[in-house]
């Protein structure tokens, strides 16, 4: 999270002051972009905790639930219309998530928190409707004081986690990896902010199933996390819905 903020503060510094000044003078912009910054920072924090505590699969479930909430937000808040195929796909995906949640054994708070926070982030960004780069610069600047307080606190706490090396990497390698993590975190947010202004939220919701699939594969095949029959049923239903939506899109273009 630290290097993500550093990278986005660099974006803020490269953005012309004249482009940013109107946002800081606009109460609506400060409210919406401040809320967006808090929501995305909270999402980062929970996701980092999930990865470091060996719960990548549960995090991937959260990002499977999130598109459902984005689709619901698109219909309920922005009056977007779903086709019959999209409704069927949403029902299949919802059934898969509900089935998995029911068989999970405990309440998957990581999954639910990630889903709710990022869906709210998408809704706020679409409601704001500001250009991607200056909006991201402003929301980063608004939450930067919180991040700086957190970073300062880590110097007091034992371990200084983000400055030390974990595993086989030397300290400089760990810092380089964290810096790269900042870039690959911030760039998708820029693209997401752009898409939120020009693409229906329901469409964004379906496209977001790609990310949790990659997370699932990494968690299972690289880190050896458990993949149960409940996972299989859940993801089979979700991908059935995605196949329906993809087929509809192909037929509409032909």
C-alpha positions as CSV (number, residue, x, y, z in Angstrom):
1,X,0.0,0.0,0.0
2,X,2.9,2.4,0.8
3,X,4.4,2.2,-2.6
4,X,1.0,2.4,-4.3
5,X,0.5,5.8,-2.5
6,X,4.0,6.9,-3.5
7,X,3.3,6.1,-7.2
8,X,0.0,7.8,-7.2
9,X,1.4,10.8,-5.4
10,X,3.9,11.0,-8.2
11,X,0.9,11.2,-10.6
12,X,-0.5,13.9,-8.4
13,X,2.8,15.9,-8.6
14,X,2.9,15.5,-12.4
15,X,-0.7,16.8,-12.8
16,X,-0.8,20.5,-13.4
17,X,-2.0,22.5,-10.4
18,X,-4.4,24.4,-12.6
19,X,-6.1,21.0,-13.4
20,X,-6.4,20.1,-9.7
21,X,-7.4,23.5,-8.2
22,X,-11.1,23.3,-9.2
23,X,-11.5,20.0,-7.4
24,X,-10.2,21.3,-4.1
25,X,-12.5,24.3,-4.4
26,X,-15.6,22.1,-5.1
27,X,-17.3,20.6,-2.0
28,X,-19.0,17.9,-4.1
29,X,-15.6,16.8,-5.5
30,X,-14.0,16.8,-2.1
31,X,-16.8,14.7,-0.6
32,X,-17.0,12.1,-3.5
33,X,-13.3,11.8,-4.1
34,X,-12.5,11.7,-0.4
35,X,-15.0,8.9,0.0
36,X,-13.5,7.1,-3.0
37,X,-10.0,7.4,-1.6
38,X,-11.1,5.9,1.8
39,X,-12.9,3.1,0.1
40,X,-10.1,2.0,-2.1
41,X,-7.5,2.3,0.6
42,X,-9.6,0.1,2.9
43,X,-9.9,-2.4,0.1
44,X,-6.1,-2.5,-0.4
45,X,-5.6,-3.0,3.3
46,X,-8.0,-5.9,3.6
47,X,-6.6,-7.5,0.4
48,X,-3.0,-7.2,1.6
49,X,-4.0,-8.8,4.9
50,X,-5.7,-11.7,3.1
51,X,-2.7,-12.4,0.9
52,X,-0.2,-12.2,3.8
53,X,-2.4,-14.5,6.0
54,X,-2.8,-17.2,3.4
55,X,-6.4,-16.4,2.4
56,X,-6.0,-15.7,-1.3
57,X,-8.9,-18.0,-2.3
58,X,-11.2,-16.2,0.1
59,X,-10.1,-12.9,-1.4
60,X,-10.8,-14.2,-4.8
61,X,-14.3,-15.1,-3.7
62,X,-14.7,-11.4,-2.6
63,X,-13.9,-10.2,-6.0
64,X,-16.4,-12.7,-7.5
65,X,-19.1,-11.3,-5.3
66,X,-18.1,-7.7,-6.1
67,X,-19.2,-7.7,-9.8
68,X,-22.7,-8.9,-8.6
69,X,-22.9,-5.9,-6.4
70,X,-21.6,-3.7,-9.2
71,X,-24.4,-5.0,-11.5
72,X,-27.0,-4.5,-8.7
73,X,-25.7,-0.9,-8.2
74,X,-25.9,-0.2,-11.9
75,X,-29.5,-1.3,-12.0
76,X,-30.6,0.2,-8.7
77,X,-28.7,3.5,-8.7
78,X,-28.1,4.3,-12.4
79,X,-31.2,2.7,-13.9
80,X,-29.1,0.5,-16.2
81,X,-31.1,-2.2,-18.1
82,X,-30.1,-5.9,-18.1
83,X,-31.0,-8.2,-21.0
84,X,-32.6,-11.6,-20.2
85,X,-29.2,-13.3,-20.8
86,X,-27.5,-10.9,-18.4
87,X,-30.3,-11.6,-15.8
88,X,-29.8,-15.3,-16.2
89,X,-26.0,-14.9,-15.9
90,X,-26.4,-12.8,-12.8
91,X,-28.6,-15.5,-11.2
92,X,-26.1,-18.2,-12.0
93,X,-23.3,-16.3,-10.5
94,X,-25.3,-15.4,-7.5
95,X,-26.3,-19.0,-7.0
96,X,-22.6,-20.0,-7.1
97,X,-21.5,-17.4,-4.6
98,X,-24.4,-18.2,-2.2
99,X,-23.7,-22.0,-2.5
100,X,-20.0,-21.4,-1.7
101,X,-20.8,-19.0,1.2
102,X,-23.3,-21.5,2.7
103,X,-20.7,-24.3,2.6
104,X,-17.8,-22.1,3.8
105,X,-18.5,-23.0,7.4
106,X,-17.8,-19.5,8.8
107,X,-18.9,-16.0,7.7
108,X,-16.4,-15.0,5.0
109,X,-15.8,-11.4,6.3
110,X,-12.8,-10.9,4.0
111,X,-14.8,-11.8,0.9
112,X,-17.8,-9.7,1.9
113,X,-15.8,-6.7,2.9
114,X,-13.8,-6.7,-0.3
115,X,-16.9,-7.0,-2.4
116,X,-18.9,-4.3,-0.7
117,X,-16.0,-1.8,-0.5
118,X,-14.9,-2.1,-4.1
119,X,-18.5,-2.1,-5.4
120,X,-19.1,1.1,-3.5
121,X,-15.9,2.5,-4.9
122,X,-17.1,1.9,-8.4
123,X,-20.5,3.4,-7.7
124,X,-18.9,6.5,-6.2
125,X,-16.5,6.9,-9.1
126,X,-19.3,6.7,-11.6
127,X,-21.4,9.1,-9.6
128,X,-18.6,11.6,-9.5
129,X,-17.8,11.3,-13.3
130,X,-14.6,13.2,-13.1
131,X,-11.6,12.6,-15.5
132,X,-9.5,9.7,-14.5
133,X,-6.0,11.2,-13.8
134,X,-6.9,14.3,-11.9
135,X,-9.7,12.5,-9.9
136,X,-7.2,9.8,-8.9
137,X,-4.6,12.4,-8.0
138,X,-7.1,14.3,-5.8
139,X,-8.4,11.2,-4.0
140,X,-4.9,10.1,-3.4
141,X,-3.9,13.4,-2.0
142,X,-6.9,13.5,0.3
143,X,-6.1,10.1,1.9
144,X,-2.3,10.6,1.9
145,X,-2.2,12.1,5.4
146,X,-3.8,8.9,6.7
147,X,-1.2,6.8,4.9
148,X,1.6,8.9,6.2
149,X,0.4,8.5,9.8
150,X,0.3,4.7,9.3
151,X,3.8,4.7,7.8
152,X,5.1,6.8,10.7
153,X,3.5,4.4,13.1
154,X,5.3,1.4,11.6
155,X,8.6,3.0,12.6
156,X,7.5,2.9,16.2
157,X,6.1,-0.7,16.1
158,X,8.6,-3.6,16.1
159,X,9.7,-5.1,12.9
160,X,9.4,-2.2,10.5
161,X,7.6,-4.7,8.1
162,X,7.7,-2.7,4.9
163,X,11.4,-1.9,5.2
164,X,12.7,-5.5,5.9
165,X,13.0,-8.5,3.7
166,X,10.8,-11.6,3.9
167,X,11.9,-14.9,2.4
168,X,14.8,-15.3,0.0
169,X,14.9,-11.7,-1.3
170,X,17.5,-9.2,0.0
171,X,16.2,-6.0,1.4
172,X,16.8,-4.0,-1.8
173,X,14.9,-6.7,-3.8
174,X,12.0,-6.6,-1.4
175,X,11.7,-2.8,-1.7
176,X,12.0,-3.1,-5.6
177,X,9.2,-5.7,-5.5
178,X,7.0,-3.4,-3.3
179,X,7.6,-0.5,-5.7
180,X,6.6,-2.7,-8.6
181,X,3.5,-3.6,-6.6
182,X,2.6,0.1,-6.3
183,X,2.7,0.5,-10.1
184,X,0.6,-2.6,-10.9
185,X,-1.9,-1.4,-8.2
186,X,-2.2,2.1,-9.4
187,X,-2.3,1.6,-13.2
188,X,-5.5,-0.6,-13.1
189,X,-7.1,2.0,-10.9
190,X,-6.4,4.6,-13.6
191,X,-8.0,2.4,-16.2
192,X,-10.9,1.6,-13.9
193,X,-11.5,5.3,-13.3
194,X,-11.6,5.8,-17.0
195,X,-13.9,2.9,-17.6
196,X,-16.3,3.9,-14.8
197,X,-17.1,7.1,-16.8
198,X,-17.7,5.6,-20.2
199,X,-18.8,2.0,-19.6
200,X,-22.0,0.8,-18.0
201,X,-21.4,-0.4,-14.5
202,X,-23.1,-3.7,-15.3
203,X,-20.6,-4.4,-18.1
204,X,-17.7,-3.5,-15.7
205,X,-19.2,-5.9,-13.2
206,X,-19.0,-8.9,-15.6
207,X,-15.5,-8.0,-16.8
208,X,-14.3,-8.0,-13.2
209,X,-14.6,-11.8,-13.0
210,X,-11.2,-12.1,-14.7
211,X,-9.2,-10.8,-11.7
212,X,-10.5,-13.2,-9.1
213,X,-10.0,-16.1,-11.5
214,X,-6.3,-15.3,-11.7
215,X,-6.2,-14.8,-7.9
216,X,-7.8,-18.2,-7.5
217,X,-5.3,-19.9,-9.8
218,X,-2.4,-18.3,-8.0
219,X,-3.7,-19.2,-4.5
220,X,-4.3,-22.9,-5.5
221,X,-1.5,-23.7,-7.8
222,X,1.3,-21.5,-6.5
223,X,0.6,-21.2,-2.8
224,X,-1.2,-24.5,-2.4
225,X,-4.4,-23.3,-0.8
226,X,-7.4,-25.6,-0.5
227,X,-9.8,-26.0,-3.4
228,X,-12.9,-27.9,-2.3
229,X,-16.0,-29.3,-4.1
230,X,-17.8,-26.1,-3.0
231,X,-15.3,-24.0,-4.8
232,X,-15.8,-26.1,-7.9
233,X,-19.6,-25.7,-7.9
234,X,-19.3,-22.0,-7.2
235,X,-16.9,-21.3,-10.0
236,X,-18.6,-23.6,-12.5
237,X,-21.9,-21.7,-12.0
238,X,-20.1,-18.3,-12.4
239,X,-18.3,-19.3,-15.5
240,X,-21.5,-20.7,-17.0
241,X,-23.0,-17.2,-16.6
242,X,-19.9,-15.6,-18.1
243,X,-20.2,-17.9,-21.2
244,X,-23.8,-16.8,-21.6
245,X,-22.9,-13.1,-21.5
246,X,-19.9,-13.7,-23.9
247,X,-22.1,-15.6,-26.4
248,X,-24.7,-12.8,-26.3
249,X,-22.0,-10.2,-27.0
250,X,-20.6,-12.2,-30.0
251,X,-24.1,-12.6,-31.5
252,X,-24.8,-8.9,-31.1
253,X,-21.7,-8.0,-33.0
254,X,-22.2,-10.5,-35.8
